[in-house]
Amino acid sequence: MLDSTLGELAGFVVSQFLLFYMAHFLIWRFISVGKKGVFLISFIALLTFTILSFLGIWHGWLGSSADLWLAGPGFFLLVMLYLHFYTAIDRSVSLRLLGELVRRHPPQLNFSELQQVYASEEMVASRLQLLVQKGFLTQEGSQGFYYCSAKGRILARITFCLQALYGIKEAG
């Protein structure tokens, strides 16, 4: 039997999420761009949840540890929604193109101007660099050929399976 009311649990979940968001926001102000990413956000969320859950039980904000079985899924649902939002803002080519148009005075660009602002070569080069940095690719030889690492091959195969499952023929 739960010791807290649904309203108390919802308040606790929202409080946990707001503290997670503040921690994420503050940490992002002090770390370099190369260290930022979804895995670090996930770690911050897990750490925030763990610490606040122990404090919640210790201070009586939660009736018992059984309340965590409802608070946990609620908190992590909010974190997953937030991660989708964050990733869309961080990685969306479409949003970046829209932003470039809005920043211009007058707010217009033709296709060749858009290509200068957001060259596809630049986009591919930055993605390749990230994949090498994260260990999914290796770059070898005097010509700079890229090769999938074992980690990259596993991720590609998982992606192929998921694309087949969802009926996605071309992605990216």
C-alpha positions as CSV (number, residue, x, y, z in Angstrom):
1,M,0.0,0.0,0.0
2,L,1.3,3.5,-0.9
3,D,1.9,5.9,2.0
4,S,1.8,9.0,-0.1
5,T,-1.2,10.5,-2.0
6,L,-1.0,10.8,-5.8
7,G,-0.7,14.6,-5.5
8,E,2.3,14.3,-3.1
9,L,4.0,11.8,-5.5
10,A,3.4,14.1,-8.5
11,G,4.8,17.0,-6.6
12,F,7.9,15.0,-5.6
13,V,8.4,13.9,-9.2
14,V,8.1,17.4,-10.6
15,S,10.4,18.7,-7.9
16,Q,13.0,16.0,-8.8
17,F,12.7,16.9,-12.4
18,L,13.1,20.6,-11.8
19,L,16.2,20.0,-9.7
20,F,17.6,17.7,-12.4
21,Y,17.0,20.5,-15.0
22,M,18.7,23.1,-12.8
23,A,21.7,20.7,-12.3
24,H,21.8,20.0,-16.1
25,F,21.6,23.8,-16.9
26,L,24.4,24.7,-14.4
27,I,26.7,21.8,-15.4
28,W,26.3,22.8,-19.1
29,R,27.6,26.3,-18.3
30,F,30.9,25.0,-17.0
31,I,31.9,22.0,-19.2
32,S,33.4,22.1,-22.7
33,V,31.3,21.3,-25.8
34,G,33.0,18.0,-26.4
35,K,31.9,16.6,-23.0
36,K,28.2,17.5,-23.5
37,G,25.9,14.8,-24.6
38,V,22.9,12.6,-23.9
39,F,24.9,10.1,-21.8
40,L,26.0,12.8,-19.4
41,I,22.4,14.1,-19.2
42,S,21.3,10.6,-18.4
43,F,24.0,10.3,-15.7
44,I,22.9,13.6,-14.2
45,A,19.3,12.4,-14.2
46,L,20.2,9.1,-12.5
47,L,22.3,10.8,-9.9
48,T,19.7,13.4,-9.2
49,F,17.0,10.8,-8.9
50,T,19.1,8.6,-6.6
51,I,20.1,11.4,-4.3
52,L,16.7,13.0,-4.1
53,S,15.0,9.6,-3.5
54,F,17.2,8.9,-0.5
55,L,16.6,12.4,0.8
56,G,12.9,12.0,0.2
57,I,12.7,8.8,2.2
58,W,15.1,10.1,4.9
59,H,13.2,13.4,5.4
60,G,9.8,11.9,5.0
61,W,8.9,13.5,1.7
62,L,8.0,10.0,0.5
63,G,6.0,7.8,2.8
64,S,8.2,4.7,2.1
65,S,10.5,3.2,-0.4
66,A,7.4,1.6,-2.0
67,D,6.5,5.1,-3.3
68,L,9.6,5.1,-5.5
69,W,7.9,2.5,-7.7
70,L,5.6,5.3,-8.8
71,A,8.0,8.2,-8.5
72,G,10.7,6.5,-10.6
73,P,8.7,5.9,-13.7
74,G,7.2,9.3,-13.5
75,F,10.6,11.0,-13.2
76,F,12.2,9.0,-16.0
77,L,9.2,9.6,-18.3
78,L,9.8,13.4,-17.9
79,V,13.6,12.8,-18.5
80,M,12.9,10.9,-21.7
81,L,10.6,13.6,-23.0
82,Y,13.3,16.2,-22.1
83,L,16.0,14.2,-23.9
84,H,13.9,14.1,-27.1
85,F,13.4,17.9,-26.8
86,Y,17.1,18.5,-26.1
87,T,18.3,16.2,-28.9
88,A,15.9,18.0,-31.4
89,I,17.3,21.4,-30.4
90,D,20.9,20.2,-30.4
91,R,21.0,18.1,-33.6
92,S,18.2,19.2,-35.9
93,V,19.5,20.4,-39.3
94,S,16.0,21.8,-40.0
95,L,15.9,23.9,-36.9
96,R,19.4,25.3,-37.6
97,L,18.3,26.3,-41.1
98,L,15.2,28.0,-39.8
99,G,17.4,29.8,-37.2
100,E,19.7,31.0,-39.9
101,L,16.8,32.5,-41.8
102,V,15.4,34.2,-38.7
103,R,18.8,35.8,-37.8
104,R,19.1,37.4,-41.3
105,H,18.0,40.9,-42.1
106,P,16.1,40.7,-44.4
107,P,15.1,37.2,-43.3
108,Q,15.7,35.5,-46.6
109,L,18.3,33.2,-48.2
110,N,18.4,31.5,-51.5
111,F,19.7,27.9,-51.8
112,S,23.3,28.8,-52.6
113,E,23.4,31.2,-49.6
114,L,22.0,28.4,-47.4
115,Q,24.7,26.1,-48.7
116,Q,27.4,28.7,-47.7
117,V,25.9,29.1,-44.2
118,Y,25.5,25.3,-43.6
119,A,27.7,23.5,-46.0
120,S,26.9,19.8,-46.2
121,E,30.7,19.1,-46.2
122,E,31.0,20.9,-42.9
123,M,28.0,18.9,-41.5
124,V,29.5,15.6,-42.7
125,A,33.0,16.5,-41.4
126,S,31.7,17.4,-37.9
127,R,29.7,14.2,-37.8
128,L,32.7,12.1,-38.9
129,Q,34.9,13.8,-36.2
130,L,32.3,13.0,-33.5
131,L,32.0,9.4,-34.6
132,V,35.8,9.0,-34.4
133,Q,35.9,10.8,-31.1
134,K,33.2,8.5,-29.6
135,G,35.0,5.4,-31.0
136,F,32.4,4.3,-33.6
137,L,34.9,5.0,-36.5
138,T,38.7,4.9,-37.0
139,Q,40.6,7.0,-39.5
140,E,43.6,5.4,-41.0
141,G,46.1,5.7,-43.9
142,S,47.6,8.6,-45.8
143,Q,44.3,9.1,-47.6
144,G,42.3,9.3,-44.4
145,F,40.0,6.4,-45.0
146,Y,37.3,5.8,-42.3
147,Y,36.5,2.4,-41.0
148,C,33.8,1.2,-38.6
149,S,35.1,0.0,-35.3
150,A,33.6,-3.1,-33.7
151,K,31.4,-0.6,-31.6
152,G,30.4,1.1,-34.9
153,R,29.5,-2.2,-36.6
154,I,27.3,-3.3,-33.6
155,L,25.5,0.1,-33.6
156,A,25.0,0.0,-37.4
157,R,23.5,-3.6,-37.2
158,I,21.2,-2.6,-34.4
159,T,20.1,0.4,-36.4
160,F,19.5,-1.7,-39.5
161,C,17.3,-4.0,-37.4
162,L,15.3,-1.1,-35.9
163,Q,14.9,0.5,-39.3
164,A,13.5,-2.8,-40.7
165,L,11.2,-3.1,-37.7
166,Y,9.8,0.4,-38.2
167,G,9.8,0.2,-42.0
168,I,12.3,3.1,-42.4
169,K,14.0,2.8,-45.8
170,E,16.3,5.8,-45.7
171,A,17.3,7.7,-42.5
172,G,19.3,10.8,-41.7
